[in-house]
Amino acid sequence: MSSEHTSCKFVFFLKAITYYWKIGLIIFCVVSCFTALTFGVGTNDSKLSLYFPQLNEITDSIDNAPLIKETKQFVKESKSNRLIADSAQGISVNFNVSGQSIHENRPGQTYTQTYRTVGSIFAKKPLYHWGTLNAQSRIAELTESYAIQKTASVRSNVLNEVKAEFMNLLLLKKRLLLENESLKFSEKLEKELSKRKEIGLGTKLEVTVATISKLEHSIKIAQIKRTLDNKKTFFKYNTGYSKELDLSIPQEFLIFCENHSFRNNFPQVLGSHSSGDIEELKTLIKTEKENSYIAKHSQKPKINLVGGFYQDQIDLPDNPNSVRRNNFLVGIEANWNLWDSSRSKGQRELALARKRKFEIQLESSVRRLRSEITDLQSQLRSITDQINLSRKLLLATKSQYGKSKIEFEQNQITSKDLLTSKINLIDAELGLTESVLTYFKIKLQYETHIQFQEH
């Protein structure tokens, strides 16, 4: 009976575990789906690196960037300063050994010359400094924590700047390709118009217009090439990336630009706002608070524990030989700065004034950050609308160009009209790509401000 009862309890326990496990799994799935719907998680096609794999290589090698290397040294510097500050609370030991040659001419005695060696060891340990040494250690600790945080912040900012500059290079490359396409079209049109002119179907003015267009595109191509080469050189230096850049835009990305549904709603930012500048100001405020405490207690007596061992020699009045003594001492030392001509008062007032200044800057920075986040949300909504309009413009210019080619072959429009429709089409393609890349750049800034990432 007892065995059956125990068995029933065990079965019931297993069923309960299975039931609650299923409930937990359902809740997890619901929360995951809600999160994906709310924050856009799961839209893998919104990741720029999917279409430009080299961007991952560049960001992986970002530690070679000069600014990142410099910031890492700032962390090492702050660690060293903390070590120095903490050591002030420890024991300091000084050892001294000296050798001497002594020449003596005592009254009533012959001239003598002797050698002697003496040594000493002294130790000192702060006992009570009114918390000023702890305050110095806290300042060093704050600086170290901020240095580590700043390194991460700088790395994040550099990554965003690299991605933004990479998009600028992509856009320049796209502009160069479209200008080359326009140049080829102008050259082809010039040849066709020359043939038409020879058979009396065209005019010399039409040929001249096509020639001018060809020359204008050639000049633009030279300018864009020069700008692109310059930006690529600086990009490699700033990122530490040594390989050749692949700035070709795949067809999949062009399809993405034409079809992807970009987000128009973004998470509402709640709670406190923070940034690299704000965290720096918070650290400076805490530092000045500690400096004020140190200045306030700088004139109070400082108590130290001291101890030591030293040797000396005592001369005997009726004997040319000396007696060497070994001495041990242990005691307490008090250092009291009784008067400093208001120096500590000035240091405290300076710390309080700087603390208040940083507090005012902090309030201003928080308000500015909130305004920037609101502005970026507005920009994202605006650029989303611009992308939709750019798509409509691209469709319209494609239709216009198709009709223009037919009408030109039927001699219903001039070559200038055909050239204009082709330029409109190219400008629309470039405008759509530029709008999409601008969306990504603004989105990078927005995610940096709110520490929100879409995966």
N, C-alpha and C positions, 0 to 999 in steps of 0.2 A: 504493500500500500504506500509506504513511504517512498519507494523507488519510483512508482508510477506518478506520484505527486511531484517529485523532483523532475521527472522527465517532462511532464506537462508544463512546469514552470520554465524549463529550458526552451521548449518549443515556442511558448508564448514570448519569451525574451527574444528569440531569433526573429519571430514575426514582427515584433515591435521595432527592432533595429532595421529590418528591411523596409517597413512602412515609413519610418522617419527618414531613412536614406533616400527613398523615392521622393518624399515631400521636399527634402533639401535640394535634390537634383532639379526638381521642377522650379523651385524658387530661384535657383542659380541661373537656369536657362532664361526665365522671365526677366530677371535683372540684367542679364547679358544682352538680351534682345532690346530691352528698353534703353540700355546705355548706347547700343549701336545705333538705334533710331534717333536718340536725342543728340548724340555728339558726332554722328557720322562715322563711327568706328566700323571698319570693314571695307571702306572704299579704297581698296588697294590701288586703283587706277589713279588716285589723286597724289600718289607718291612720285615725285619727279625722278627719283633715282631708278625707277622701273624702266623708264624710257632712255635714261642716260647712265648706264652702269659705271662709266668712268668716274662719275661724280662720287660714287662710293669709295673708289680708290683714292681720290683726292682728299676726301674727308678723313679717311683712315690714316693718311700720312700727314695730317694737320699738325702733329706734334713737332714736325720739322720747321714749322713756321717761326720766323724770328720773334714775333710777339709772344708766342707760347713759351719759347725757351726763356725769354726775359722774365716772364711772369713766374715761371718755376723757380728762378733764382730769388725772386721776392719771397717765396715760401721758405726757402733755405735761410734767407736773411732773417726772417721773423723767428724761425726756430732758434737761431743762434742768439738773437736778442732775448728770447725767453730763457735760454740757458744762462745767460749773463745775469738776468734779473733774479732767477731762482737761486743762483749761487750766492747772492748777497745774504741769504738767510742761513747759509751753511757755515761750516768751520773753515777758517783760513789758517794755514800753518806756514810759518817762515823759518827757514833754517839758514844759519850764518856760520861760516868758518873763516878764521883769519890767521895768518902767520906773520910774525913780527920779528925784526932784528932790533934788539935794544942795546944801546951804547950808554953806559953810566959812568959818571965820575963823581963819586960821593966824597964828602969832606972826610979826611983822615984815612981814606982807603985808596987802593990802587985802581987805575982805570980798568973797567970790565966791559965785556961785550958778550951778550947771551941771545939765544933764540927761544921763542915761545909760540905755541899754537893754542888758540882758545876757540870755543864754539858755543853756539846758542840756538835754542829752538823756542819759538813763541807761537801760541795758538790763541785764536779769538773766535767767540761764538756769540752772535746777537741774542740777547735774552728777551728784551722788551723794547720795541721801537714804536709803540702806539699804532701798530698796524700799517705803518708806512711801507715796510718791505713787502707785506702781502699786497698792498695796493700796486706797487711797482710790478709784482709778478702778475697781477690781474691785468694790468695794462699790456704786458708782453703777451699774455694768453689771448686777450682780445685781438691784438694785432696778428697773432698767428692764425686764429680762427678766421679772421677776415681775409688774410692772405690766401688761405686754402679756398675760401668761398669765392674770392676774387678770381683765382686761377680757373675755377670751374665756370664762372660767369664770363671771363674773357674768352675761354675756349668756346663756349656756346655762341658768343657774339662773333668770334672769328669764323665759326662754322656757317653762321647765317650770312655773314658778309661774303664768304667764299661762294656759297650757293647763289647769292644775289648777283655777284660779279660773273659767275659762270653763266647765269641766265642772260646777262648783258652781252657776253661773248656769243652766246647762241643767237641772240637777236641780231647782232652785227653780222654773223655768218649768214643768217637767213637773208638779211638785207643785201649782202654781197651776192648771194646766189640769185636773188630776184633781179638785181641790177644787171647781172650777166645775162639773165633770161631776156630782160628788156633790150639789152645791147644786141643779142642775137636776133631778136624780133625786128629791131630797127635796121640791122644790116640786111636781113631778108626782105624787109619792106622796101628798102632803098634799091636793091637789085630788081625787085619786081616792078617798081615804079619807073626805073630806067628802061626796062624792056617795054613798058607801056608807052613811055614817051617816044621810044624809037618807032613804034607803029602808030603813033598819033592818038593814043587813048589817054595819055597823061600829059601833065605840064611840067616845066622845069621847076616851078615853085614847089610842087609836091615832092620832087626829088630833093630839093634844098631843105625842105622841112624835115624829111626823113634823115638827111645827113646831119643836120643840127641836133636832132634827137640822139643820133648815134654818138656824136661827140660829147654831148652832155652826159650820157650814161657812162662813157669812157672816163670822163673826169670824176664822176661820182665813185666809180669803181676804184680808181687810184686813191681817192681820199679815204674810202672805207677800208681798203687794204692797209694803208698806213696806220689808221686808227686801230685796226684789229691787231696788227703785229705789235704795236706799242702796248696795248692792253694785255695781250698774251704774255709779253715779257714780264710785266709787273705782276701779273697773276701768278706766274710760276715762282717769282721771287717771294711774294707774300705768303704763298702756301707751302713752299719748299718742295713742290712737285716737279720732277725732272723729266717725265715722259712727255711725248708729243700729245697735244690735246686733240681729242676727236670731237669736233663741233658739228658734226652732221646731225640733222634732225630726222629721225626715222618716220616712216609713213604712219606708224601706229600713233605717234604723238600728234600728228596732224589730224588724224581721225578723232583722237581724243579731244583736241581743241574744237572740232566741229560738232561733236555729239555729247560730250560729257555734261551732266547736269551739276553745275557748281552750287555749293551750299549758299543759301541766302540768310539762314538763321544761325546765330552763333551763341555759345553758352553765356549766360549772364554772369558777370564776375561778382562774386559775393565775398564778404570778409575783407581782410586787410590786403593792401596792395604792397608790392615790394619790387625792387630792382637793385641792380648793382650799386647805383648812386645812393639809394635809400639805405641799404645795408651799411655802406661806408659811413654815412652820416650817423647812423645809430651807434656804430663803433666809436666814432669820434666823440659823440656825446658821453658815452660811458667812460671813455678815456679821460676827458676833461673833468668828469665827476671824480675820478680817482686822483687826478692832479690837484684838484681843489682840496681833497682830503689830505694829501701829502703836504701841501703848503700849510694847511691849518695846524698840523702837528709837527712842523719842522723845528719849532723852537722849544719843544718839550724835551726833557732829559732822555737820552738813549742809554739803556743799560746793556752792558756786554759782559760775558764771562771770559776771563783771560787766565792763561796759565803758561808756564814756560820753564825752561831749564837753561842756565847759562853758566859759563866759567869765567873766573877772574883771578888775578894774582895780587897778593898783598906783600909789599916789601917790608922786611924786618929791619929795624933801625941799626942793630949791631951785627948784622950778618949780610954778606953780599948775596946770599940765596933768597929767593922769594917762595912764598907759600901759595900753591894753587888751590882755589876753593871751587866746589861744585854747588850751585844754588838751584833750588826748586821753588816755584811760586805759583799760587792759585789765588784768584781774587775776582772781585767785581769792579768793573769800570763804568763810570757815569760821565757821559758827554752832554753838556748842557749849553746850548747857544742862547745866551742871555739877551743879546741885543744884536740885531742885524739891520738897523736903520730902515725898517719897514719893508725889507726885501721880501719876506714871506707873505706879508699883507698884499703886496703888489702881485706876487705870483698867484695868490688865491683869487684876487679880483680878476686877474687876466684869465684864469681857468674858467671862472663863472661867466665872464663876458663871452668867451669863445663857446662855452656850452650853450648859452642862450642863442648865440648866432647860429650854431648848427641846428638847434631846435626849430628856429624860424625857417632855415633852409629845408629842414625835413618836412615841415608842414607844407611848404611851397612845392616840394618835390612830389609829395603824395597827391596833392591836387593836380599837378601837371600830369602825373602818370594816369590818373583817372580820366583826365581830358584826352590824353593820347589814346587810351584804350577805346573810349567812346568814338573818337575820330577814326581810329582804324576799323572799328565795326562799320561805321558809316562808309568808309572807303571801300571795304569789302562788298557791301551791298551795292554801292555805286559801280564798282568794276564788274560785278556780276551782271548788272543791267547792261553795261557797256559791251560785255562779251556777247550777250544775246543780240544786241543791235549789230555788232560786228558780223555775226553769223548771217543775219538777214541781209546786210550789205554785201557780203561775199556771194550769197546766192543771187542777189540782184545783178552784181557785176559779171558773174559767170553767164547769166542769161543775156545780159547786154552784149558781152563780147561775142557770144555765139551768134546772135542776130547780126552784129556788126560785120562779122566775117562774111556771112551770106550776102548782106546788102552791099558790101564792098565788091565782092565778086560780080554782083549784078550791076555794079557802077551806080548804086543809089546813094552812097555816101562817099565822102572824100577820104584820102589816106590819113588826113589829120584826125578825122573822127574815129577811124579804126585804131590809130595809135593812142588816142585818148582813152578809148574803151579798154585797151590792153593795159595801159598804165593804171587805170582805175581798178582793174582786176588784181594787179600786182600789189597795189597799195592796200586793197581790202584783205588780201592774204597776209600781208605783213602786219596790218592792223589787228587782225584776229590773233595772230601769234603773240604780238606785243601785249595785247590785253590779257591773254592767258598767263604769260610770264609775269606781268605786273600783278595779277591776282596772287600768284605764288609768292612773290616778294613781299607783298603786304601781309599775306597770311603768315609768313615767317616772322615778321615783326610782331604781329598780334600774338602768336603762340609764345614768343619769347617773353612778352609782357605778362601774360597770364599763366605761364608755365603749363600750357595745355597743348597736348600733341594728339593729332589724329594718327591712327595706325591703319 
